[in-house]
């Protein structure tokens, strides 16, 4: 009987049960954005108490729902998080009850910790963009605007979408149900020029094949390229102008930089059309 009780206790420890909604929401945000820090999660949860967020994050990290990253050399920077091994099991266990969980994407949990810190922070910037868009849309039509935002994780497996998926796709709708649609790509600071050319070049091919136009039945989205610095932005601008001329095709590309987004948020003033 004693052995049976011990076994039952062990099973109880490993059995996954539904978490409280705030904890589950954190896990889903991390799944969608890959890496987020405490201030980002606090804003996403619209919670005013930092201490509660830290308590929840520490609990989820200790129980391996999340993986925590902290560099003591940068003591002023907040910790950030990716999905942990138990978080993966949790999403697999309750995928049928949760919304839009792509099981095939969960295996990346084994790789997340192996990427470099610059890659983590580059990817984490998408959360910053999303929060800036939320602030922007709150001002549209006196708060009547709507934002629909999909990360690359959300977009996996979507039929007729460009391959490889953009870092994000979103649209903003005004009170009259009129919407503007955007693909968003972020360029890493030390990205190889060949990779940058491929990142922007795929849109010319996708447009010419009319895959979006024939199947999505909406206007082709505008394309926002977020550059790491002004030097990179100028180089991409020159390259796109050359492509417009060579291909005899102009697409609605807009360039901006992380610096501009950090200082001014997401708005029309920081988006520079390539023309």
NUDO-634828 format. One record per residue (C-alpha): x, y, z; residue in three letters; residue number from 1. Coordinates in Angstrom, 2 decimals. Layout:
NUDO-634828
{{X, Y, Z}, Ala, NUM}
...
END
This chain:
NUDO-634828
{{0.00, 0.00, 0.00}, Unk, 1}
{{2.86, 2.38, 0.84}, Unk, 2}
{{4.41, 1.76, -2.60}, Unk, 3}
{{1.05, 2.42, -4.25}, Unk, 4}
{{0.67, 5.74, -2.42}, Unk, 5}
{{4.17, 6.75, -3.49}, Unk, 6}
{{3.37, 5.90, -7.10}, Unk, 7}
{{0.12, 7.91, -6.96}, Unk, 8}
{{1.99, 10.91, -5.61}, Unk, 9}
{{4.56, 10.62, -8.40}, Unk, 10}
{{1.86, 10.42, -11.05}, Unk, 11}
{{0.11, 13.42, -9.54}, Unk, 12}
{{3.30, 15.43, -9.80}, Unk, 13}
{{3.76, 14.65, -13.47}, Unk, 14}
{{0.09, 14.91, -14.48}, Unk, 15}
{{-0.72, 18.09, -16.38}, Unk, 16}
{{-3.86, 19.98, -15.47}, Unk, 17}
{{-5.22, 23.21, -16.95}, Unk, 18}
{{-3.47, 26.23, -15.51}, Unk, 19}
{{-5.11, 29.44, -14.43}, Unk, 20}
{{-5.94, 31.68, -17.36}, Unk, 21}
{{-3.18, 34.23, -16.68}, Unk, 22}
{{-0.48, 31.56, -16.62}, Unk, 23}
{{-1.86, 29.88, -19.72}, Unk, 24}
{{-1.99, 33.23, -21.51}, Unk, 25}
{{1.71, 33.78, -20.80}, Unk, 26}
{{2.60, 30.38, -22.26}, Unk, 27}
{{0.57, 31.06, -25.42}, Unk, 28}
{{2.18, 34.47, -25.93}, Unk, 29}
{{5.62, 32.88, -25.61}, Unk, 30}
{{4.61, 30.15, -28.06}, Unk, 31}
{{3.48, 32.74, -30.60}, Unk, 32}
{{6.37, 35.22, -30.25}, Unk, 33}
{{9.15, 32.77, -29.24}, Unk, 34}
{{10.95, 35.21, -26.92}, Unk, 35}
{{9.42, 37.89, -24.70}, Unk, 36}
{{10.61, 39.76, -21.61}, Unk, 37}
{{8.79, 40.65, -18.41}, Unk, 38}
{{7.83, 44.26, -19.38}, Unk, 39}
{{6.40, 43.02, -22.69}, Unk, 40}
{{4.36, 40.31, -21.00}, Unk, 41}
{{3.12, 42.74, -18.38}, Unk, 42}
{{1.81, 45.06, -21.12}, Unk, 43}
{{0.32, 42.19, -23.11}, Unk, 44}
{{-1.54, 41.00, -20.03}, Unk, 45}
{{-2.55, 44.60, -19.27}, Unk, 46}
{{-1.49, 44.09, -15.66}, Unk, 47}
{{-0.27, 46.98, -13.51}, Unk, 48}
{{1.56, 45.00, -10.80}, Unk, 49}
{{5.12, 44.00, -11.70}, Unk, 50}
{{5.42, 41.78, -8.62}, Unk, 51}
{{2.58, 39.50, -9.74}, Unk, 52}
{{4.08, 39.07, -13.22}, Unk, 53}
{{7.47, 38.18, -11.72}, Unk, 54}
{{5.85, 35.68, -9.36}, Unk, 55}
{{4.03, 33.98, -12.27}, Unk, 56}
{{7.12, 33.94, -14.48}, Unk, 57}
{{9.28, 32.51, -11.70}, Unk, 58}
{{6.70, 29.80, -11.06}, Unk, 59}
{{6.47, 28.88, -14.74}, Unk, 60}
{{10.26, 28.87, -15.09}, Unk, 61}
{{10.84, 26.74, -12.00}, Unk, 62}
{{8.34, 24.18, -13.29}, Unk, 63}
{{9.92, 24.31, -16.79}, Unk, 64}
{{6.86, 25.63, -18.56}, Unk, 65}
{{9.23, 28.41, -19.63}, Unk, 66}
{{12.96, 28.71, -20.11}, Unk, 67}
{{14.46, 31.80, -18.48}, Unk, 68}
{{17.38, 33.82, -19.86}, Unk, 69}
{{19.34, 36.26, -17.75}, Unk, 70}
{{22.78, 37.73, -18.37}, Unk, 71}
{{24.40, 39.06, -15.14}, Unk, 72}
{{26.70, 41.24, -17.27}, Unk, 73}
{{23.66, 43.31, -18.17}, Unk, 74}
{{22.06, 43.64, -14.75}, Unk, 75}
{{19.79, 46.48, -15.88}, Unk, 76}
{{18.08, 44.38, -18.55}, Unk, 77}
{{15.01, 42.30, -17.67}, Unk, 78}
{{15.01, 38.54, -17.99}, Unk, 79}
{{13.32, 37.08, -21.02}, Unk, 80}
{{11.73, 33.73, -21.75}, Unk, 81}
{{11.08, 31.05, -24.35}, Unk, 82}
{{8.93, 27.94, -24.23}, Unk, 83}
{{10.16, 25.22, -21.88}, Unk, 84}
{{9.90, 21.45, -22.14}, Unk, 85}
{{6.87, 21.23, -19.84}, Unk, 86}
{{5.31, 24.15, -21.71}, Unk, 87}
{{5.65, 22.07, -24.88}, Unk, 88}
{{3.95, 19.10, -23.20}, Unk, 89}
{{1.22, 21.38, -21.89}, Unk, 90}
{{0.38, 22.79, -25.32}, Unk, 91}
{{0.43, 19.31, -26.84}, Unk, 92}
{{-1.82, 17.98, -24.09}, Unk, 93}
{{-4.43, 20.73, -24.43}, Unk, 94}
{{-4.01, 21.66, -28.11}, Unk, 95}
{{-7.57, 20.55, -28.92}, Unk, 96}
{{-8.96, 22.86, -26.23}, Unk, 97}
{{-6.75, 25.84, -27.07}, Unk, 98}
{{-6.93, 27.96, -30.20}, Unk, 99}
{{-4.56, 27.62, -33.16}, Unk, 100}
{{-1.74, 25.57, -31.63}, Unk, 101}
{{0.44, 24.10, -34.37}, Unk, 102}
{{1.84, 20.87, -32.91}, Unk, 103}
{{4.66, 20.68, -35.47}, Unk, 104}
{{6.06, 24.00, -34.21}, Unk, 105}
{{6.46, 22.75, -30.65}, Unk, 106}
{{9.57, 20.70, -31.38}, Unk, 107}
{{11.59, 23.90, -31.74}, Unk, 108}
{{11.69, 23.99, -27.93}, Unk, 109}
{{14.78, 21.79, -28.15}, Unk, 110}
{{16.57, 24.42, -30.27}, Unk, 111}
{{15.49, 27.72, -28.72}, Unk, 112}
{{18.22, 27.81, -26.10}, Unk, 113}
{{20.92, 27.09, -28.68}, Unk, 114}
{{20.43, 30.27, -30.67}, Unk, 115}
{{22.60, 33.29, -29.97}, Unk, 116}
{{21.57, 36.09, -27.65}, Unk, 117}
{{21.50, 38.62, -30.55}, Unk, 118}
{{19.05, 36.32, -32.35}, Unk, 119}
{{16.88, 36.09, -29.22}, Unk, 120}
{{16.73, 39.87, -28.90}, Unk, 121}
{{16.16, 40.37, -32.62}, Unk, 122}
{{13.20, 37.98, -32.51}, Unk, 123}
{{11.94, 39.58, -29.29}, Unk, 124}
{{11.66, 42.93, -31.10}, Unk, 125}
{{8.53, 41.62, -32.83}, Unk, 126}
{{6.78, 41.85, -29.47}, Unk, 127}
{{7.82, 45.50, -29.28}, Unk, 128}
{{6.32, 46.12, -32.74}, Unk, 129}
{{3.07, 44.41, -31.76}, Unk, 130}
{{2.71, 46.54, -28.63}, Unk, 131}
{{3.44, 49.69, -30.67}, Unk, 132}
{{0.71, 48.69, -33.13}, Unk, 133}
{{-1.76, 48.17, -30.28}, Unk, 134}
{{-1.04, 51.74, -29.15}, Unk, 135}
{{-1.45, 53.03, -32.71}, Unk, 136}
{{-4.75, 51.26, -33.33}, Unk, 137}
{{-6.15, 52.52, -30.01}, Unk, 138}
{{-6.05, 55.99, -31.62}, Unk, 139}
{{-7.79, 54.96, -34.85}, Unk, 140}
{{-11.37, 56.30, -35.06}, Unk, 141}
{{-11.33, 57.10, -31.34}, Unk, 142}
{{-10.59, 53.53, -30.36}, Unk, 143}
{{-12.93, 51.90, -32.87}, Unk, 144}
{{-10.07, 50.57, -34.99}, Unk, 145}
{{-9.18, 46.87, -34.89}, Unk, 146}
{{-5.85, 45.08, -35.21}, Unk, 147}
{{-5.41, 41.49, -36.32}, Unk, 148}
{{-1.81, 40.36, -35.90}, Unk, 149}
{{-0.31, 37.00, -36.84}, Unk, 150}
{{3.25, 35.93, -36.01}, Unk, 151}
{{5.27, 33.57, -38.17}, Unk, 152}
{{4.25, 30.78, -35.80}, Unk, 153}
{{0.57, 31.62, -36.35}, Unk, 154}
{{1.09, 31.60, -40.12}, Unk, 155}
{{2.65, 28.15, -40.39}, Unk, 156}
{{0.57, 25.94, -42.64}, Unk, 157}
{{-1.67, 28.73, -43.98}, Unk, 158}
{{-2.61, 27.82, -47.54}, Unk, 159}
{{-1.52, 30.10, -50.40}, Unk, 160}
{{0.77, 32.15, -48.17}, Unk, 161}
{{4.24, 33.17, -49.30}, Unk, 162}
{{7.04, 30.70, -48.57}, Unk, 163}
{{8.92, 31.33, -46.28}, Unk, 164}
{{6.32, 33.00, -44.10}, Unk, 165}
{{6.95, 36.64, -43.13}, Unk, 166}
{{7.89, 37.49, -39.55}, Unk, 167}
{{4.34, 38.81, -39.23}, Unk, 168}
{{1.20, 39.57, -41.18}, Unk, 169}
{{-1.33, 42.06, -39.87}, Unk, 170}
{{-4.20, 44.25, -40.89}, Unk, 171}
{{-5.79, 47.33, -39.39}, Unk, 172}
{{-9.49, 47.91, -39.82}, Unk, 173}
{{-11.28, 51.22, -39.33}, Unk, 174}
{{-14.84, 51.75, -38.09}, Unk, 175}
{{-16.16, 51.45, -41.66}, Unk, 176}
{{-14.63, 47.96, -41.99}, Unk, 177}
{{-12.02, 49.21, -44.44}, Unk, 178}
{{-8.67, 47.52, -43.83}, Unk, 179}
{{-5.03, 47.85, -44.81}, Unk, 180}
{{-2.90, 44.72, -44.90}, Unk, 181}
{{0.81, 44.33, -44.33}, Unk, 182}
{{3.56, 41.75, -44.48}, Unk, 183}
{{6.34, 42.52, -42.02}, Unk, 184}
{{9.95, 41.34, -42.23}, Unk, 185}
{{12.77, 42.05, -39.78}, Unk, 186}
{{16.40, 42.00, -40.91}, Unk, 187}
{{19.08, 40.94, -38.45}, Unk, 188}
{{22.00, 43.29, -37.94}, Unk, 189}
{{24.62, 40.91, -39.33}, Unk, 190}
{{22.44, 39.23, -41.95}, Unk, 191}
{{24.29, 38.08, -45.07}, Unk, 192}
{{23.52, 40.18, -48.13}, Unk, 193}
{{22.47, 37.02, -49.99}, Unk, 194}
{{19.86, 36.31, -47.31}, Unk, 195}
{{18.55, 39.88, -47.46}, Unk, 196}
{{18.18, 39.64, -51.23}, Unk, 197}
{{16.28, 36.38, -50.82}, Unk, 198}
{{14.04, 37.88, -48.11}, Unk, 199}
{{12.86, 40.74, -50.35}, Unk, 200}
{{13.13, 38.90, -53.67}, Unk, 201}
{{10.55, 36.27, -52.76}, Unk, 202}
{{7.82, 38.95, -52.86}, Unk, 203}
{{8.41, 39.69, -56.55}, Unk, 204}
{{8.01, 36.01, -57.41}, Unk, 205}
{{4.96, 35.63, -55.17}, Unk, 206}
{{3.28, 38.69, -56.70}, Unk, 207}
{{3.98, 37.67, -60.30}, Unk, 208}
{{2.50, 34.20, -59.71}, Unk, 209}
{{-0.70, 35.91, -58.48}, Unk, 210}
{{-1.08, 33.38, -55.67}, Unk, 211}
{{-2.37, 35.95, -53.19}, Unk, 212}
{{-4.48, 37.83, -55.74}, Unk, 213}
{{-6.24, 34.72, -57.04}, Unk, 214}
{{-6.88, 33.03, -53.71}, Unk, 215}
{{-7.13, 35.63, -50.94}, Unk, 216}
{{-9.48, 37.95, -52.83}, Unk, 217}
{{-8.04, 41.05, -51.17}, Unk, 218}
{{-5.58, 43.68, -52.27}, Unk, 219}
{{-1.93, 42.58, -52.16}, Unk, 220}
{{-0.47, 43.63, -48.78}, Unk, 221}
{{2.08, 46.37, -48.41}, Unk, 222}
{{5.51, 45.11, -47.30}, Unk, 223}
{{7.29, 46.61, -44.31}, Unk, 224}
{{11.00, 45.86, -43.92}, Unk, 225}
{{12.38, 46.64, -40.45}, Unk, 226}
{{16.12, 47.24, -40.74}, Unk, 227}
{{18.61, 47.05, -37.91}, Unk, 228}
{{20.30, 50.34, -38.82}, Unk, 229}
{{20.34, 53.18, -41.37}, Unk, 230}
{{23.26, 51.73, -43.34}, Unk, 231}
{{21.30, 48.52, -43.90}, Unk, 232}
{{18.17, 50.49, -44.76}, Unk, 233}
{{20.00, 52.52, -47.43}, Unk, 234}
{{21.47, 49.37, -48.97}, Unk, 235}
{{18.09, 47.66, -49.18}, Unk, 236}
{{16.53, 50.80, -50.64}, Unk, 237}
{{19.13, 50.88, -53.44}, Unk, 238}
{{18.68, 47.17, -54.10}, Unk, 239}
{{14.89, 47.45, -54.36}, Unk, 240}
{{15.11, 50.37, -56.78}, Unk, 241}
{{17.41, 48.27, -58.95}, Unk, 242}
{{14.93, 45.38, -58.78}, Unk, 243}
{{12.03, 47.65, -59.75}, Unk, 244}
{{13.93, 48.70, -62.84}, Unk, 245}
{{15.23, 45.24, -63.78}, Unk, 246}
{{11.94, 43.40, -63.20}, Unk, 247}
{{9.76, 46.25, -64.50}, Unk, 248}
{{7.63, 45.76, -61.43}, Unk, 249}
{{7.17, 48.07, -58.46}, Unk, 250}
{{5.80, 46.60, -55.24}, Unk, 251}
{{4.65, 48.61, -52.19}, Unk, 252}
{{7.79, 48.29, -50.06}, Unk, 253}
{{8.27, 50.47, -46.99}, Unk, 254}
{{11.50, 50.67, -45.00}, Unk, 255}
{{12.08, 51.65, -41.41}, Unk, 256}
{{14.58, 50.96, -38.64}, Unk, 257}
{{14.44, 49.64, -35.10}, Unk, 258}
{{15.71, 53.01, -33.89}, Unk, 259}
{{12.80, 54.85, -35.50}, Unk, 260}
{{10.25, 52.41, -34.08}, Unk, 261}
{{11.75, 52.68, -30.58}, Unk, 262}
{{11.72, 56.47, -30.64}, Unk, 263}
{{8.43, 57.12, -32.45}, Unk, 264}
{{6.37, 53.95, -32.31}, Unk, 265}
{{4.62, 52.42, -35.33}, Unk, 266}
{{3.05, 55.06, -37.55}, Unk, 267}
{{3.09, 56.40, -41.09}, Unk, 268}
{{5.89, 58.87, -40.35}, Unk, 269}
{{8.49, 56.16, -39.78}, Unk, 270}
{{7.56, 54.15, -42.89}, Unk, 271}
{{9.56, 55.31, -45.92}, Unk, 272}
{{8.19, 54.15, -49.25}, Unk, 273}
{{10.69, 52.85, -51.78}, Unk, 274}
{{10.12, 54.83, -54.97}, Unk, 275}
END
